[in-house]
Amino acid sequence: MSDAPAIDPTSSNTSSDAAISQLKEVFNEAIAKSAEITKVTTEKKTELDATKQRPQN
């Protein structure tokens, strides 16, 4: 193992930290979009369910 190049922790952490940061951004964006879709579909379903109800006499 003495032939393996030494790893500089300052440079290797930078690229992995950047990758993790990008993943966090993507996941946060996906979560926000999912929440918006859930909100819209819930509202639409409520409207649809309201139109299906029979009038009560």
DSSP file (Angstrom, degrees, kcal/mol; ACC not computed):
  #  RESIDUE AA STRUCTURE BP1 BP2  ACC     N-H-->O    O-->H-N    N-H-->O    O-->H-N    TCO  KAPPA ALPHA  PHI   PSI    X-CA   Y-CA   Z-CA
    1    1 A M    >         0   0    0      0, 0.0     3,-1.2     0, 0.0     0, 0.0   0.000 360.0 360.0 360.0  -4.3    0.0    0.0    0.0
    2    2 A S  T 3   +     0   0    0      1,-0.2     0, 0.0     3,-0.0     0, 0.0   0.701 360.0  64.0 -70.6 -16.6    3.0    2.3    0.1
    3    3 A D  T 3  S+     0   0    0      2,-0.1    -1,-0.2     0, 0.0     0, 0.0   0.634  78.9 104.3 -79.4 -13.8    2.5    2.8   -3.7
    4    4 A A  S <  S-     0   0    0     -3,-1.2     3,-0.1     1,-0.1     2,-0.1  -0.459  80.4-112.5 -70.4 136.3   -0.9    4.5   -3.2
    5    5 A P        -     0   0    0      0, 0.0     2,-0.1     0, 0.0    -1,-0.1  -0.377  34.5-103.8 -67.5 147.0   -0.8    8.3   -3.5
    6    6 A A        -     0   0    0      1,-0.1     2,-0.6    -2,-0.1     0, 0.0  -0.458  32.3-130.6 -69.6 141.7   -1.4   10.3   -0.4
    7    7 A I        -     0   0    0     -2,-0.1    -1,-0.1    -3,-0.1     3,-0.1  -0.842   9.0-140.7 -98.4 125.7   -4.9   11.8   -0.2
    8    8 A D    >>  -     0   0    0     -2,-0.6     4,-2.2     1,-0.2     3,-0.8  -0.764   9.5-155.6 -83.9 110.3   -5.1   15.4    0.6
    9    9 A P  H 3> S+     0   0    0      0, 0.0     4,-1.7     0, 0.0     5,-0.2   0.769  88.2  60.7 -61.9 -25.6   -8.1   15.7    2.9
   10   10 A T  H 3> S+     0   0    0      1,-0.2     4,-0.7     2,-0.2    -2,-0.0   0.885 112.2  35.8 -70.9 -36.4   -8.7   19.4    2.1
   11   11 A S  H <> S+     0   0    0     -3,-0.8     4,-1.4     2,-0.2    -1,-0.2   0.845 116.5  51.8 -85.3 -34.7   -9.2   18.7   -1.6
   12   12 A S  H  X S+     0   0    0     -4,-2.2     4,-1.6     1,-0.2    -2,-0.2   0.872 109.9  49.7 -71.4 -34.6  -11.1   15.4   -1.3
   13   13 A N  H  X S+     0   0    0     -4,-1.7     4,-2.9    -5,-0.3     5,-0.2   0.837 104.2  60.5 -70.4 -31.9  -13.6   16.8    1.2
   14   14 A T  H  X S+     0   0    0     -4,-0.7     4,-2.1     1,-0.2    -2,-0.2   0.932 107.2  43.2 -63.0 -46.0  -14.3   19.8   -1.0
   15   15 A S  H  X S+     0   0    0     -4,-1.4     4,-2.1     2,-0.2    -1,-0.2   0.891 116.7  46.5 -69.9 -38.3  -15.5   17.7   -3.9
   16   16 A S  H  X S+     0   0    0     -4,-1.6     4,-2.5     2,-0.2    -2,-0.2   0.889 112.2  51.1 -70.7 -37.3  -17.6   15.4   -1.7
   17   17 A D  H  X S+     0   0    0     -4,-2.9     4,-2.3     2,-0.2    -2,-0.2   0.888 110.2  50.0 -64.1 -38.4  -19.0   18.3    0.3
   18   18 A A  H  X S+     0   0    0     -4,-2.1     4,-2.3    -5,-0.2    -2,-0.2   0.904 110.8  49.2 -66.3 -40.9  -20.0   19.9   -3.0
   19   19 A A  H  X S+     0   0    0     -4,-2.1     4,-2.3     2,-0.2    -2,-0.2   0.916 112.1  48.0 -64.5 -43.3  -21.7   16.7   -4.2
   20   20 A I  H  X S+     0   0    0     -4,-2.5     4,-2.5     1,-0.2    -2,-0.2   0.901 110.5  52.3 -63.8 -40.6  -23.6   16.4   -0.9
   21   21 A S  H  X S+     0   0    0     -4,-2.3     4,-2.2     2,-0.2    -2,-0.2   0.910 109.7  48.7 -61.9 -42.6  -24.6   20.0   -1.2
   22   22 A Q  H  X S+     0   0    0     -4,-2.3     4,-2.4     2,-0.2    -2,-0.2   0.907 110.8  50.6 -64.9 -41.2  -25.9   19.5   -4.7
   23   23 A L  H  X S+     0   0    0     -4,-2.3     4,-2.8     1,-0.2     5,-0.2   0.908 108.7  51.8 -62.5 -41.6  -27.8   16.4   -3.6
   24   24 A K  H  X S+     0   0    0     -4,-2.5     4,-2.7     1,-0.2    -1,-0.2   0.915 109.6  50.1 -61.0 -42.6  -29.4   18.3   -0.7
   25   25 A E  H  X S+     0   0    0     -4,-2.2     4,-2.3     2,-0.2    -2,-0.2   0.931 112.0  47.1 -60.2 -46.3  -30.5   21.0   -3.1
   26   26 A V  H  X S+     0   0    0     -4,-2.4     4,-2.5     1,-0.2    -2,-0.2   0.922 113.8  47.2 -63.5 -44.9  -32.1   18.5   -5.5
   27   27 A F  H  X S+     0   0    0     -4,-2.8     4,-2.6     2,-0.2    -1,-0.2   0.913 111.6  50.7 -64.9 -41.6  -33.9   16.7   -2.7
   28   28 A N  H  X S+     0   0    0     -4,-2.7     4,-2.2    -5,-0.2    -1,-0.2   0.899 111.6  48.3 -62.6 -39.8  -35.1   20.0   -1.2
   29   29 A E  H  X S+     0   0    0     -4,-2.3     4,-2.5    -5,-0.2    -2,-0.2   0.913 111.9  49.3 -65.5 -42.4  -36.5   21.0   -4.6
   30   30 A A  H  X S+     0   0    0     -4,-2.5     4,-2.5     2,-0.2    -2,-0.2   0.895 110.9  49.9 -64.0 -40.2  -38.1   17.6   -5.0
   31   31 A I  H  X S+     0   0    0     -4,-2.6     4,-2.3     2,-0.2    -1,-0.2   0.912 111.0  49.3 -65.1 -42.6  -39.7   17.8   -1.6
   32   32 A A  H  X S+     0   0    0     -4,-2.2     4,-2.1     2,-0.2    -2,-0.2   0.919 112.8  47.0 -63.2 -43.8  -41.0   21.3   -2.3
   33   33 A K  H  X S+     0   0    0     -4,-2.5     4,-2.6     1,-0.2    -2,-0.2   0.905 111.3  51.6 -64.4 -41.2  -42.5   20.2   -5.6
   34   34 A S  H  X S+     0   0    0     -4,-2.5     4,-2.6     1,-0.2    -2,-0.2   0.902 109.1  50.4 -62.0 -41.6  -44.1   17.1   -4.0
   35   35 A A  H  X S+     0   0    0     -4,-2.3     4,-2.2     2,-0.2    -1,-0.2   0.900 111.0  49.0 -63.8 -40.6  -45.7   19.3   -1.4
   36   36 A E  H  X S+     0   0    0     -4,-2.1     4,-2.5     2,-0.2    -2,-0.2   0.914 111.6  48.8 -65.3 -42.9  -47.1   21.6   -4.0
   37   37 A I  H  X S+     0   0    0     -4,-2.6     4,-2.8     1,-0.2     5,-0.3   0.912 111.2  50.4 -63.0 -42.8  -48.5   18.7   -6.0
   38   38 A T  H  X S+     0   0    0     -4,-2.6     4,-2.2     1,-0.2    -1,-0.2   0.906 110.6  49.9 -61.8 -41.7  -50.0   17.2   -2.9
   39   39 A K  H  X S+     0   0    0     -4,-2.2     4,-2.2     2,-0.2    -2,-0.2   0.939 113.6  44.7 -61.8 -48.4  -51.6   20.5   -2.1
   40   40 A V  H  X S+     0   0    0     -4,-2.5     4,-2.6     1,-0.2    -2,-0.2   0.927 114.4  47.6 -64.8 -46.1  -53.1   21.0   -5.5
   41   41 A T  H  X S+     0   0    0     -4,-2.8     4,-2.5     1,-0.2    -1,-0.2   0.867 111.0  52.0 -66.6 -34.7  -54.4   17.4   -5.8
   42   42 A T  H  X S+     0   0    0     -4,-2.2     4,-2.2    -5,-0.3    -1,-0.2   0.923 111.1  47.4 -65.3 -43.6  -55.9   17.5   -2.4
   43   43 A E  H  X S+     0   0    0     -4,-2.2     4,-2.2     2,-0.2    -2,-0.2   0.927 113.7  47.6 -62.1 -45.1  -57.8   20.8   -3.3
   44   44 A K  H  X S+     0   0    0     -4,-2.6     4,-2.6     1,-0.2    -2,-0.2   0.893 111.3  50.5 -64.5 -40.1  -58.9   19.3   -6.6
   45   45 A K  H  X S+     0   0    0     -4,-2.5     4,-2.9     2,-0.2    -1,-0.2   0.897 109.1  51.7 -65.3 -39.5  -60.1   16.1   -4.9
   46   46 A T  H  X S+     0   0    0     -4,-2.2     4,-2.0     2,-0.2    -2,-0.2   0.919 111.3  47.5 -62.1 -43.5  -62.0   18.1   -2.4
   47   47 A E  H  X S+     0   0    0     -4,-2.2     4,-1.7     2,-0.2    -2,-0.2   0.924 113.3  48.1 -63.0 -44.3  -63.7   20.0   -5.2
   48   48 A L  H  X S+     0   0    0     -4,-2.6     4,-1.2     1,-0.2    -2,-0.2   0.920 111.2  49.8 -63.2 -45.1  -64.5   16.8   -7.1
   49   49 A D  H  X S+     0   0    0     -4,-2.9     4,-0.8     1,-0.2    -1,-0.2   0.871 107.8  54.8 -62.5 -36.7  -65.9   15.2   -3.9
   50   50 A A  H  < S+     0   0    0     -4,-2.0     3,-0.5     1,-0.2    -1,-0.2   0.871 106.8  50.5 -65.6 -36.1  -68.1   18.2   -3.3
   51   51 A T  H  < S+     0   0    0     -4,-1.7    -1,-0.2     1,-0.2    -2,-0.2   0.751 107.6  54.9 -74.0 -22.2  -69.6   18.0   -6.8
   52   52 A K  H  < S+     0   0    0     -4,-1.2    -1,-0.2    -3,-0.2    -2,-0.2   0.634  84.3 104.7 -84.7 -14.7  -70.4   14.3   -6.2
   53   53 A Q  S  < S-     0   0    0     -4,-0.8     3,-0.0    -3,-0.5    -3,-0.0  -0.411  71.7-125.3 -70.6 141.9  -72.4   14.8   -3.0
   54   54 A R        -     0   0    0     -2,-0.1     2,-0.1     1,-0.1    -1,-0.1  -0.633  30.6-102.4 -84.3 142.9  -76.1   14.5   -3.3
   55   55 A P        -     0   0    0      0, 0.0     2,-0.5     0, 0.0    -1,-0.1  -0.404  34.6-133.4 -63.0 138.7  -78.2   17.4   -2.1
   56   56 A Q              0   0    0      1,-0.1    -3,-0.0    -2,-0.1     0, 0.0  -0.830 360.0 360.0 -98.4 128.2  -79.7   16.7    1.3
   57   57 A N              0   0    0     -2,-0.5    -1,-0.1     0, 0.0     0, 0.0   0.412 360.0 360.0-101.1 360.0  -83.4   17.5    1.8
